[in-house]
Amino acid sequence: MHAIAHLTGGGFWENIPRVLPKHLAASIDLDAITVPPVFSWLARTGGVAQNEMLRTFNCGVGMIVVVAEKDAARVTEVLSDEGEKVVTLGRMIARAEGEAGTRYEGKLAL
């Protein structure tokens, strides 16, 4: 494992970049996230936009684990054997100076 981010207050925007070196960003596939109904309700009832949901809440993703691609299958196996639900959310990409530590593809199913 290279890094672990516990998605608490600050959601994706603040927590993921904290564990990454300055030259890398996480490219997150939002279509891969199964959003629990409570987050959909919050977004709909409060008129909260997707980016604000990602900035404030974990949207059902409690933890991000960063591993080398060659180790992903083994890490998935070990975590699954321990009862964790594992979803591949994205990949690491180069980050330019001043660029955000997370990029998003797709859309949350809110």
All heavy atoms as an XYZ file, in Angstrom:
825
protein
N       0.833     -1.176      0.000
C       0.000      0.000      0.000
C       0.879      1.240      0.000
O       1.867      1.296      0.712
C      -0.895      0.012      1.236
C      -2.089     -0.871      1.126
S      -3.233     -0.630      2.473
C      -3.378     -2.318      2.998
N       0.473      2.210     -0.792
C       1.213      3.470     -0.856
C       0.579      4.543      0.016
O       1.275      5.403      0.550
C       1.298      3.975     -2.299
C       2.126      3.099     -3.184
N       3.483      2.991     -3.059
C       1.777      2.266     -4.193
C       3.953      2.147     -3.955
N       2.927      1.688     -4.652
N      -0.751      4.513      0.140
C      -1.441      5.530      0.939
C      -2.850      5.057      1.275
O      -3.426      4.233      0.563
C      -1.519      6.848      0.171
N      -3.373      5.603      2.372
C      -4.754      5.352      2.778
C      -5.356      6.689      3.174
O      -4.739      7.462      3.907
C      -4.824      4.383      3.974
C      -4.241      3.025      3.603
C      -6.262      4.235      4.468
C      -4.164      2.051      4.760
N      -6.553      6.974      2.683
C      -7.263      8.198      3.057
C      -8.616      7.824      3.640
O      -9.416      7.156      2.984
C      -7.449      9.116      1.847
N      -8.860      8.215      4.883
C     -10.152      8.018      5.531
C     -11.011      9.225      5.166
O     -10.659     10.355      5.479
C      -9.946      7.928      7.048
C     -11.181      7.629      7.805
N     -11.370      8.078      9.079
C     -12.300      6.937      7.472
C     -12.549      7.668      9.513
N     -13.123      6.980      8.556
N     -12.104      8.993      4.468
C     -12.924     10.091      3.962
C     -13.902     10.555      5.036
O     -14.990     10.027      5.179
C     -13.664      9.692      2.692
C     -12.776      9.279      1.529
C     -13.601      9.086      0.283
C     -11.674     10.278      1.284
N     -13.475     11.549      5.775
C     -14.280     12.147      6.836
C     -14.702     13.532      6.369
O     -14.825     13.759      5.176
C     -13.453     12.223      8.131
O     -12.273     12.993      7.867
C     -13.048     10.847      8.616
N     -14.884     14.469      7.284
C     -15.206     15.849      6.903
C     -14.193     16.344      5.882
O     -13.002     16.115      6.014
N     -14.657     16.992      4.868
C     -13.780     17.440      3.784
C     -13.912     16.564      2.559
O     -13.383     16.879      1.495
N     -14.626     15.444      2.705
C     -14.923     14.577      1.577
C     -13.723     14.210      0.734
O     -12.605     14.064      1.216
N     -13.963     14.060     -0.547
C     -12.935     13.660     -1.508
C     -11.904     14.767     -1.721
O     -10.714     14.504     -1.806
C     -13.584     13.340     -2.863
C     -14.349     12.055     -2.895
C     -15.536     11.907     -2.187
C     -13.896     10.989     -3.639
C     -16.249     10.722     -2.233
C     -14.600      9.813     -3.697
C     -15.782      9.675     -2.989
N     -12.390     16.014     -1.844
C     -11.550     17.141     -2.228
C     -10.381     17.357     -1.279
O      -9.279     17.677     -1.716
C     -12.375     18.429     -2.298
C     -13.346     18.452     -3.430
C     -14.607     17.941     -3.429
C     -13.138     18.989     -4.729
N     -15.197     18.138     -4.649
C     -14.327     18.784     -5.465
C     -12.072     19.647     -5.331
C     -14.466     19.201     -6.780
C     -12.224     20.058     -6.640
C     -13.410     19.833     -7.349
N     -10.602     17.239      0.017
C      -9.538     17.534      0.982
C      -8.757     16.308      1.414
O      -7.548     16.381      1.602
C     -10.132     18.207      2.219
C     -10.656     19.597      1.936
C     -11.252     20.253      3.169
O     -10.903     19.849      4.294
O     -12.071     21.162      2.994
N      -9.435     15.187      1.608
C      -8.789     14.025      2.199
C      -7.865     13.264      1.260
O      -6.807     12.810      1.671
C      -9.842     13.083      2.786
C     -10.523     13.706      3.976
O      -9.895     13.969      4.986
N     -11.807     13.981      3.851
N      -8.246     13.108      0.000
C      -7.401     12.336     -0.916
C      -6.082     13.048     -1.208
O      -5.019     12.430     -1.081
C      -8.170     11.974     -2.205
C      -9.348     11.059     -1.854
C      -7.244     11.301     -3.210
C     -10.299     10.791     -2.998
N      -6.081     14.333     -1.573
C      -4.801     14.988     -1.864
C      -3.811     14.996     -0.689
O      -2.607     15.018     -0.897
C      -5.203     16.418     -2.231
C      -6.593     16.295     -2.725
C      -7.211     15.213     -1.883
N      -4.319     14.941      0.531
C      -3.443     14.937      1.716
C      -2.474     13.761      1.740
O      -1.404     13.868      2.324
C      -4.285     14.848      2.994
C      -4.682     16.135      3.525
C      -5.325     15.948      4.907
N      -6.301     16.997      5.019
C      -7.496     16.892      5.508
N      -7.907     15.745      6.007
N      -8.315     17.902      5.537
N      -2.876     12.638      1.149
C      -2.026     11.446      1.226
C      -1.201     11.215     -0.036
O      -0.472     10.235     -0.131
C      -2.858     10.178      1.555
C      -3.573     10.337      2.883
C      -3.833      9.834      0.437
N      -1.315     12.122     -1.006
C      -0.605     11.956     -2.273
C       0.594     12.884     -2.370
O       0.554     14.007     -1.858
C      -1.556     12.263     -3.445
C      -2.810     11.415     -3.551
C      -3.656     11.883     -4.725
C      -2.468      9.948     -3.672
N       1.641     12.442     -3.062
C       2.752     13.359     -3.326
C       2.272     14.474     -4.257
O       1.299     14.302     -5.004
C       3.800     12.480     -4.011
C       3.108     11.237     -4.420
C       1.856     11.111     -3.621
N       2.915     15.609     -4.213
C       2.482     16.794     -4.963
C       2.470     16.600     -6.480
O       1.806     17.339     -7.183
C       3.362     18.006     -4.615
C       3.283     18.405     -3.161
C       1.893     18.877     -2.810
C       1.836     19.296     -1.354
N       0.505     19.238     -0.798
N       3.178     15.587     -6.988
C       3.227     15.374     -8.445
C       2.144     14.411     -8.950
O       2.057     14.168    -10.143
C       4.619     14.891     -8.866
C       4.930     13.499     -8.407
N       5.312     13.204     -7.115
C       4.913     12.328     -9.072
C       5.512     11.911     -6.995
N       5.273     11.350     -8.178
N       1.302     13.888     -8.031
C       0.249     12.960     -8.440
C      -1.128     13.463     -8.035
O      -1.292     14.117     -7.015
C       0.460     11.585     -7.799
C       1.631     10.764     -8.290
C       1.726      9.465     -7.508
C       1.508     10.473     -9.786
N      -2.124     13.115     -8.858
C      -3.525     13.386     -8.549
C      -4.289     12.076     -8.712
O      -3.841     11.166     -9.400
C      -4.089     14.448     -9.490
N      -5.446     11.995     -8.079
C      -6.312     10.835     -8.236
C      -7.389     11.160     -9.262
O      -8.078     12.167     -9.143
C      -6.951     10.478     -6.903
N      -7.502     10.325    -10.271
C      -8.579     10.441    -11.252
C      -9.664      9.470    -10.784
O      -9.467      8.255    -10.801
C      -8.084     10.075    -12.647
O      -9.161     10.121    -13.556
N     -10.793     10.010    -10.329
C     -11.854      9.225     -9.721
C     -13.006      9.022    -10.714
O     -13.507      9.981    -11.299
C     -12.409      9.935     -8.462
C     -11.284     10.276     -7.473
C     -13.517      9.120     -7.810
C     -10.637      9.102     -6.812
N     -13.430      7.766    -10.877
C     -14.563      7.416    -11.727
C     -15.822      7.445    -10.862
O     -16.106      6.503    -10.131
C     -14.355      6.039    -12.336
C     -15.538      5.568    -13.168
O     -16.465      6.368    -13.423
O     -15.523      4.378    -13.550
N     -16.566      8.523    -10.936
C     -17.756      8.684    -10.101
C     -18.842      7.666    -10.427
O     -19.666      7.344     -9.567
C     -18.294     10.107    -10.237
C     -17.342     11.202     -9.753
C     -17.941     12.580    -10.015
C     -17.001     11.032     -8.277
N     -18.850      7.137    -11.645
C     -19.831      6.123    -12.020
C     -19.628      4.815    -11.246
O     -20.549      4.005    -11.139
C     -19.763      5.831    -13.520
C     -20.179      7.019    -14.370
O     -21.137      7.716    -13.988
O     -19.531      7.261    -15.407
N     -18.438      4.601    -10.684
C     -18.137      3.370     -9.948
C     -18.687      3.382     -8.522
O     -18.724      2.341     -7.867
C     -16.623      3.142     -9.910
N     -19.130      4.541     -8.055
C     -19.585      4.690     -6.668
C     -21.076      4.364     -6.561
O     -21.893      4.926     -7.281
C     -19.321      6.118     -6.160
C     -17.819      6.407     -6.180
C     -19.890      6.318     -4.757
C     -17.469      7.852     -5.899
N     -21.395      3.455     -5.653
C     -22.790      3.176     -5.321
C     -23.151      4.113     -4.178
O     -22.703      3.935     -3.051
C     -22.986      1.710     -4.896
O     -22.569      0.866     -5.968
C     -24.439      1.428     -4.546
N     -23.929      5.133     -4.487
C     -24.262      6.165     -3.504
C     -25.433      5.694     -2.641
O     -26.504      5.393     -3.170
C     -24.624      7.496     -4.209
C     -24.986      8.568     -3.205
C     -23.477      7.952     -5.104
N     -25.243      5.624     -1.308
C     -26.353      5.243     -0.435
C     -27.502      6.258     -0.532
O     -27.276      7.453     -0.751
C     -25.723      5.270      0.970
C     -24.266      5.035      0.728
C     -23.983      5.753     -0.568
N     -28.731      5.781     -0.364
C     -29.907      6.650     -0.514
C     -29.872      7.927      0.323
O     -30.378      8.958     -0.120
C     -31.070      5.747     -0.089
C     -30.589      4.361     -0.347
C     -29.111      4.393     -0.086
N     -29.283      7.897      1.499
C     -29.264      9.098      2.344
C     -28.544     10.261      1.657
O     -28.953     11.418      1.780
C     -28.662      8.814      3.743
C     -27.163      8.504      3.657
C     -28.913      9.987      4.677
N     -27.503      9.974      0.900
C     -26.777     11.042      0.210
C     -27.579     11.588     -0.972
O     -27.545     12.784     -1.242
C     -25.395     10.568     -0.233
C     -24.496     10.255      0.928
C     -24.183      8.950      1.251
C     -23.977     11.267      1.718
C     -23.366      8.656      2.325
C     -23.154     10.990      2.799
C     -22.852      9.678      3.109
N     -28.290     10.699     -1.646
C     -29.166     11.157     -2.732
C     -30.256     12.061     -2.164
O     -30.578     13.102     -2.739
C     -29.799      9.960     -3.447
O     -28.803      9.161     -4.030
N     -30.809     11.651     -1.027
C     -31.849     12.453     -0.374
C     -31.299     13.819      0.020
O     -31.944     14.846     -0.215
C     -32.384     11.708      0.846
C     -33.391     12.499      1.610
C     -34.728     12.597      1.350
C     -33.128     13.333      2.741
N     -35.318     13.442      2.256
C     -34.365     13.914      3.119
C     -31.993     13.640      3.466
C     -34.481     14.777      4.199
C     -32.099     14.510      4.541
C     -33.329     15.068      4.898
N     -30.105     13.846      0.625
C     -29.491     15.124      1.020
C     -29.294     16.039     -0.181
O     -29.613     17.226     -0.125
C     -28.129     14.882      1.686
C     -28.133     14.470      3.136
C     -26.749     13.985      3.540
C     -28.582     15.617      4.013
N     -28.777     15.483     -1.262
C     -28.521     16.283     -2.466
C     -29.822     16.833     -3.037
O     -29.916     18.022     -3.363
C     -27.792     15.444     -3.508
N     -30.815     15.976     -3.132
C     -32.094     16.362     -3.728
C     -32.847     17.352     -2.834
O     -33.281     18.410     -3.288
C     -32.927     15.099     -3.963
C     -34.157     15.265     -4.773
C     -34.875     13.938     -5.047
N     -35.157     13.173     -3.831
C     -34.493     12.076     -3.450
N     -33.501     11.608     -4.189
N     -34.808     11.440     -2.346
N     -32.973     17.040     -1.561
C     -33.749     17.863     -0.633
C     -33.081     19.210     -0.385
O     -33.747     20.240     -0.306
C     -33.950     17.120      0.705
O     -34.597     15.874      0.422
C     -34.800     17.923      1.666
N     -31.770     19.190     -0.268
C     -31.042     20.426      0.013
C     -30.591     21.177     -1.223
O     -29.996     22.249     -1.120
N     -30.851     20.617     -2.409
C     -30.388     21.258     -3.635
C     -28.870     21.356     -3.681
O     -28.314     22.348     -4.141
N     -28.192     20.306     -3.210
C     -26.729     20.309     -3.121
C     -26.140     19.736     -4.410
O     -26.446     18.604     -4.798
C     -26.246     19.495     -1.900
C     -24.734     19.563     -1.767
C     -26.927     19.967     -0.621
N     -25.296     20.514     -5.067
C     -24.667     20.101     -6.323
C     -23.641     18.990     -6.082
O     -23.109     18.834     -4.981
C     -23.990     21.300     -6.982
N     -23.344     18.243     -7.140
C     -22.394     17.132     -7.051
C     -21.052     17.555     -6.451
O     -20.538     16.887     -5.550
C     -22.168     16.527     -8.442
C     -21.080     15.469     -8.457
C     -20.886     14.865     -9.803
O     -21.682     14.016    -10.209
N     -19.855     15.290    -10.531
N     -20.459     18.639     -6.940
C     -19.153     19.058     -6.421
C     -19.205     19.377     -4.935
O     -18.261     19.090     -4.202
C     -18.596     20.244     -7.205
C     -17.994     19.808     -8.523
O     -17.821     18.616     -8.777
N     -17.685     20.762     -9.378
N     -20.302     19.959     -4.486
C     -20.435     20.255     -3.056
C     -20.629     18.970     -2.256
O     -20.118     18.842     -1.148
C     -21.591     21.228     -2.807
C     -21.613     21.773     -1.414
C     -20.351     22.539     -1.014
O     -19.690     23.141     -1.885
O     -20.005     22.521      0.189
N     -21.334     18.008     -2.806
C     -21.469     16.700     -2.143
C     -20.097     16.060     -1.972
O     -19.769     15.549     -0.902
C     -22.391     15.774     -2.948
C     -23.848     16.185     -2.957
S     -24.639     16.129     -1.330
C     -24.624     14.377     -0.967
N     -19.271     16.113     -3.023
C     -17.930     15.524     -2.960
C     -17.013     16.293     -2.021
O     -16.088     15.741     -1.433
C     -17.306     15.479     -4.359
C     -17.950     14.502     -5.329
C     -17.488     14.775     -6.746
C     -17.667     13.064     -4.922
N     -17.251     17.580     -1.879
C     -16.426     18.425     -1.019
C     -16.786     18.240      0.463
O     -15.966     18.436      1.347
C     -16.623     19.887     -1.421
C     -15.650     20.861     -0.831
C     -15.896     22.296     -1.273
N     -16.315     22.475     -2.649
C     -15.501     22.572     -3.708
N     -14.207     22.477     -3.537
N     -15.974     22.759     -4.915
N     -18.037     17.833      0.718
C     -18.534     17.786      2.084
C     -18.677     16.374      2.640
O     -18.376     16.136      3.810
C     -19.911     18.491      2.156
O     -19.790     19.785      1.576
C     -20.388     18.610      3.585
N     -19.124     15.448      1.820
C     -19.461     14.103      2.287
C     -18.610     13.040      1.602
O     -18.038     13.281      0.548
C     -20.937     13.794      1.998
C     -21.881     14.771      2.610
C     -22.545     15.695      1.814
C     -22.115     14.773      3.976
C     -23.438     16.602      2.372
C     -23.000     15.677      4.546
C     -23.659     16.594      3.744
N     -18.592     11.844      2.194
C     -17.872     10.742      1.557
C     -18.742     10.003      0.539
O     -18.258      9.148     -0.182
C     -17.280      9.781      2.580
C     -18.306      8.968      3.337
O     -19.460      8.834      2.943
N     -17.889      8.408      4.453
N     -20.006     10.322      0.479
C     -20.953      9.745     -0.490
C     -20.948      8.220     -0.470
O     -21.220      7.567     -1.477
C     -20.694     10.284     -1.888
S     -20.942     12.066     -1.989
N     -20.631      7.647      0.687
C     -20.648      6.199      0.849
C     -19.303      5.519      0.712
O     -19.190      4.313      0.907
N     -18.268      6.276      0.402
C     -16.917      5.715      0.296
C     -16.177      6.091      1.576
O     -15.823      7.247      1.775
C     -16.163      6.266     -0.936
C     -14.749      5.693     -0.990
C     -16.923      5.957     -2.205
N     -15.958      5.112      2.436
C     -15.340      5.401      3.728
C     -13.838      5.548      3.676
O     -13.253      6.277      4.474
N     -13.204      4.851      2.753
C     -11.747      4.859      2.725
C     -11.247      4.625      1.303
O     -11.830      3.854      0.541
C     -11.213      3.765      3.643
C      -9.725      3.793      3.839
S      -9.222      2.694      5.179
C      -9.844      3.610      6.585
N     -10.159      5.306      0.980
C      -9.474      5.110     -0.299
C      -8.111      4.490      0.014
O      -7.389      4.994      0.874
C      -9.236      6.457     -1.024
C     -10.535      7.182     -1.292
C      -8.413      6.275     -2.282
C     -11.276      6.747     -2.514
N      -7.785      3.414     -0.684
C      -6.486      2.766     -0.530
C      -5.756      2.886     -1.857
O      -6.298      2.501     -2.894
C      -6.647      1.281     -0.129
C      -5.298      0.603      0.003
C      -7.432      1.158      1.166
N      -4.556      3.425     -1.830
C      -3.753      3.597     -3.046
C      -2.702      2.494     -3.085
O      -1.894      2.375     -2.162
C      -3.065      4.981     -3.073
C      -2.235      5.140     -4.343
C      -4.087      6.097     -2.934
N      -2.760      1.694     -4.144
C      -1.811      0.594     -4.310
C      -1.273      0.598     -5.733
O      -1.889      1.158     -6.636
C      -2.455     -0.782     -4.005
C      -2.973     -0.844     -2.578
C      -3.551     -1.118     -4.986
N      -0.140     -0.047     -5.923
C       0.398     -0.223     -7.274
C      -0.565     -1.097     -8.068
O      -1.185     -2.022     -7.528
C       1.776     -0.885     -7.210
N      -0.700     -0.810     -9.352
C      -1.626     -1.567    -10.201
C      -1.340     -3.065    -10.133
O      -2.266     -3.876    -10.088
C      -1.531     -1.062    -11.643
C      -2.572     -1.659    -12.545
C      -2.582     -1.044    -13.934
O      -1.739     -0.181    -14.235
O      -3.451     -1.443    -14.721
N      -0.072     -3.432    -10.056
C       0.294     -4.846    -10.020
C      -0.162     -5.536     -8.737
O      -0.276     -6.759     -8.690
C       1.800     -5.020    -10.206
C       2.638     -4.493     -9.052
C       4.121     -4.713     -9.292
C       4.977     -4.219     -8.164
N       4.722     -4.798     -6.873
N      -0.447     -4.758     -7.676
C      -0.871     -5.313     -6.393
C      -2.376     -5.224     -6.158
O      -2.881     -5.730     -5.157
C      -0.155     -4.589     -5.245
C       1.350     -4.752     -5.318
O       1.816     -5.830     -5.736
O       2.064     -3.794     -4.958
N      -3.099     -4.591     -7.066
C      -4.525     -4.313     -6.852
C      -5.348     -5.587     -6.643
O      -6.192     -5.635     -5.743
C      -5.082     -3.490     -8.002
N      -5.119     -6.605     -7.439
C      -5.907     -7.833     -7.310
C      -5.679     -8.491     -5.958
O      -6.635     -8.940     -5.301
C      -5.575     -8.803     -8.443
N      -4.444     -8.526     -5.511
C      -4.130     -9.163     -4.219
C      -4.725     -8.360     -3.061
O      -5.308     -8.929     -2.132
C      -2.611     -9.303     -4.046
C      -2.195     -9.875     -2.724
C      -2.590    -11.354     -2.602
N      -2.133    -11.850     -1.304
C      -2.886    -12.560     -0.484
N      -4.103    -12.896     -0.806
N      -2.411    -12.953      0.671
N      -4.604     -7.047     -3.093
C      -5.170     -6.207     -2.041
C      -6.689     -6.350     -2.015
O      -7.296     -6.474     -0.954
C      -4.743     -4.726     -2.210
C      -5.494     -3.824     -1.249
C      -3.242     -4.587     -2.002
N      -7.310     -6.382     -3.189
C      -8.753     -6.582     -3.283
C      -9.146     -7.923     -2.659
O     -10.116     -8.006     -1.897
C      -9.216     -6.528     -4.752
O      -8.958     -5.212     -5.261
C     -10.690     -6.851     -4.897
N      -8.391     -8.949     -2.953
C      -8.668    -10.286     -2.404
C      -8.582    -10.285     -0.875
O      -9.479    -10.788     -0.190
C      -7.672    -11.296     -2.988
C      -7.826    -12.695     -2.451
C      -6.736    -13.644     -2.965
O      -5.917    -13.247     -3.806
O      -6.718    -14.785     -2.484
N      -7.521     -9.722     -0.341
C      -7.324     -9.701      1.112
C      -8.436     -8.914      1.804
O      -9.027     -9.370      2.787
C      -5.933     -9.122      1.473
C      -5.818     -8.845      2.967
C      -4.827    -10.068      1.019
N      -8.745     -7.718      1.283
C      -9.790     -6.900      1.899
C     -11.167     -7.560      1.761
O     -11.963     -7.539      2.710
C      -9.804     -5.500      1.293
C      -8.596     -4.624      1.643
C      -8.619     -3.324      0.842
C      -8.541     -4.345      3.129
N     -11.438     -8.155      0.632
C     -12.714     -8.852      0.434
C     -12.849    -10.035      1.388
O     -13.923    -10.273      1.951
C     -12.855     -9.332     -1.011
O     -12.920     -8.226     -1.885
N     -11.755    -10.769      1.576
C     -11.766    -11.898      2.512
C     -12.065    -11.446      3.939
O     -12.569    -12.219      4.751
C     -10.426    -12.645      2.483
C     -10.243    -13.484      1.227
O     -11.219    -13.648      0.463
O      -9.110    -13.960      0.999
N     -11.760    -10.197      4.242
C     -12.036     -9.635      5.581
C     -13.415     -8.987      5.665
O     -13.755     -8.355      6.657
C     -10.952     -8.618      5.953
C      -9.583     -9.230      6.170
C      -9.557    -10.248      7.303
O     -10.210    -10.007      8.348
O      -8.908    -11.304      7.136
N     -14.204     -9.127      4.595
C     -15.571     -8.636      4.611
C     -15.759     -7.220      4.091
O     -16.855     -6.661      4.182
N     -14.724     -6.633      3.529
C     -14.839     -5.271      2.991
C     -15.355     -5.306      1.558
O     -15.033     -6.203      0.787
C     -13.478     -4.564      3.019
C     -12.910     -4.369      4.407
C     -13.784     -3.522      5.302
O     -14.463     -2.607      4.807
O     -13.786     -3.780      6.517
N     -16.155     -4.310      1.208
C     -16.606     -4.152     -0.177
C     -15.561     -3.301     -0.884
O     -15.307     -2.166     -0.487
C     -17.963     -3.460     -0.232
C     -18.473     -3.295     -1.638
C     -19.793     -2.583     -1.691
C     -20.168     -2.375     -3.144
N     -21.213     -1.389     -3.297
N     -14.945     -3.845     -1.907
C     -13.864     -3.168     -2.613
C     -14.331     -2.765     -4.008
O     -14.902     -3.575     -4.729
C     -12.614     -4.070     -2.716
C     -11.497     -3.364     -3.463
C     -12.155     -4.498     -1.323
N     -14.091     -1.505     -4.359
C     -14.438     -0.983     -5.671
C     -13.228     -0.243     -6.213
O     -12.617      0.560     -5.498
C     -15.632     -0.003     -5.573
C     -15.935      0.624     -6.918
C     -16.848     -0.693     -5.000
N     -12.853     -0.515     -7.434
C     -11.783      0.247     -8.069
C     -12.381      1.575     -8.502
O     -13.268      1.618     -9.353
C     -11.202     -0.511     -9.272
O     -10.687     -1.764     -8.812
C     -10.082      0.291     -9.927
N     -11.896      2.667     -7.893
C     -12.473      3.989     -8.144
C     -11.712      4.813     -9.162
O     -12.213      5.833     -9.619
C     -12.542      4.792     -6.840
C     -13.572      4.340     -5.832
C     -13.531      5.238     -4.609
C     -14.947      4.327     -6.437
N     -10.499      4.426     -9.475
C      -9.759      5.245    -10.426
C      -8.303      4.870    -10.500
O      -7.919      3.741    -10.231
N      -7.512      5.890    -10.818
C      -6.071      5.668    -11.019
C      -5.314      6.945    -10.675
O      -5.905      8.024    -10.573
C      -5.815      5.272    -12.470
C      -6.286      6.321    -13.457
C      -6.270      5.800    -14.896
N      -6.941      6.726    -15.773
C      -6.395      7.829    -16.295
N      -5.135      8.132    -16.041
N      -7.085      8.636    -17.073
N      -4.023      6.815    -10.546
C      -3.166      7.963    -10.272
C      -2.722      8.557    -11.603
O      -2.444      7.833    -12.557
C      -1.926      7.557     -9.470
C      -2.180      6.841     -8.177
S      -3.071      7.619     -6.823
C      -3.552      9.175     -7.201
N      -2.693      9.879    -11.666
C      -2.262     10.592    -12.868
C      -1.292     11.698    -12.468
O      -1.237     12.090    -11.295
C      -3.463     11.186    -13.639
C      -4.284     12.120    -12.730
C      -4.336     10.070    -14.203
C      -5.412     12.846    -13.433
N      -0.543     12.187    -13.428
C       0.399     13.281    -13.169
C      -0.378     14.540    -12.798
O      -1.452     14.801    -13.338
C       1.266     13.529    -14.389
N       0.195     15.307    -11.874
C      -0.422     16.575    -11.456
C       0.574     17.702    -11.690
O       1.706     17.651    -11.238
C      -0.799     16.516     -9.980
C      -1.332     17.826     -9.474
C      -1.882     17.896     -8.072
N      -1.456     16.986     -7.054
C      -1.650     17.191     -5.758
N      -2.266     18.278     -5.330
N      -1.247     16.322     -4.879
N       0.131     18.724    -12.397
C       0.968     19.902    -12.644
C       0.933     20.814    -11.421
O       0.010     20.748    -10.600
C       0.465     20.656    -13.874
N       1.919     21.669    -11.307
C       2.004     22.648    -10.225
C       0.700     23.440    -10.134
O       0.196     23.957    -11.128
C       3.168     23.606    -10.497
C       3.320     24.710     -9.484
C       4.226     24.337     -8.343
O       5.047     23.415     -8.517
O       4.114     24.976     -7.302
N       0.116     23.497     -8.935
C      -1.095     24.267     -8.696
C      -2.385     23.572     -9.100
O      -3.469     24.097     -8.889
N      -2.282     22.398     -9.682
C      -3.461     21.660    -10.119
C      -4.098     20.930     -8.932
O      -3.430     20.586     -7.964
C      -3.029     20.635    -11.175
C      -4.095     20.246    -12.122
C      -3.556     19.360    -13.250
O      -2.368     19.005    -13.258
O      -4.352     19.029    -14.114
N      -5.399     20.668     -9.019
C      -6.121     19.969     -7.955
C      -5.595     18.547     -7.781
O      -5.117     17.933     -8.731
C      -7.608     19.939     -8.283
N      -5.732     18.030     -6.577
C      -5.266     16.679     -6.267
C      -6.258     15.587     -6.635
O      -5.966     14.407     -6.500
N      -7.448     15.993     -7.085
C      -8.432     15.022     -7.553
C      -9.061     15.529     -8.844
O      -9.290     16.721     -9.007
C      -9.560     14.794     -6.519
O     -10.089     16.041     -6.112
C      -9.068     14.024     -5.307
N      -9.307     14.605     -9.755
C     -10.055     14.886    -10.982
C     -11.198     13.889    -11.032
O     -11.057     12.769    -10.555
C      -9.177     14.711    -12.214
C      -8.090     15.736    -12.326
C      -7.408     15.606    -13.667
N      -6.097     16.234    -13.600
C      -5.134     16.031    -14.475
N      -5.331     15.204    -15.489
N      -3.981     16.627    -14.361
N     -12.283     14.307    -11.624
C     -13.465     13.458    -11.627
C     -13.924     13.166    -13.037
O     -13.963     14.055    -13.882
C     -14.598     14.125    -10.835
C     -14.174     14.414     -9.418
C     -13.757     15.685     -9.037
C     -14.130     13.402     -8.476
C     -13.339     15.932     -7.745
C     -13.706     13.637     -7.178
C     -13.314     14.909     -6.828
O     -12.879     15.152     -5.555
N     -14.289     11.902    -13.256
C     -14.877     11.459    -14.513
C     -16.245     10.880    -14.176
O     -16.445     10.321    -13.099
C     -14.001     10.375    -15.159
C     -12.611     10.858    -15.509
C     -11.709      9.732    -16.008
O     -12.236      8.639    -16.330
O     -10.491      9.933    -16.044
N     -17.192     11.012    -15.078
C     -18.511     10.477    -14.839
C     -19.334     11.359    -13.917
O     -19.039     12.534    -13.743
N     -20.346     10.748    -13.306
C     -21.276     11.510    -12.494
C     -21.779     10.637    -11.352
O     -22.047      9.447    -11.546
C     -22.449     11.961    -13.378
C     -23.431     12.854    -12.707
C     -24.493     13.305    -13.694
C     -25.488     14.194    -12.968
N     -26.578     14.602    -13.819
N     -21.906     11.228    -10.160
C     -22.498     10.511     -9.031
C     -23.963     10.213     -9.339
O     -24.672     11.074     -9.870
C     -22.452     11.357     -7.754
C     -21.141     11.462     -7.012
C     -21.296     12.394     -5.827
C     -20.640     10.107     -6.552
N     -24.422      9.031     -8.981
C     -25.831      8.669     -9.153
C     -26.603      9.169     -7.935
O     -26.922      8.405     -7.040
C     -25.971      7.168     -9.325
N     -26.854     10.473     -7.906
C     -27.542     11.080     -6.754
C     -29.049     11.059     -6.938
O     -29.586     11.293     -7.934
C     -27.074     12.520     -6.565
C     -25.618     12.663     -6.119
C     -25.211     14.134     -6.143
C     -25.433     12.092     -4.728
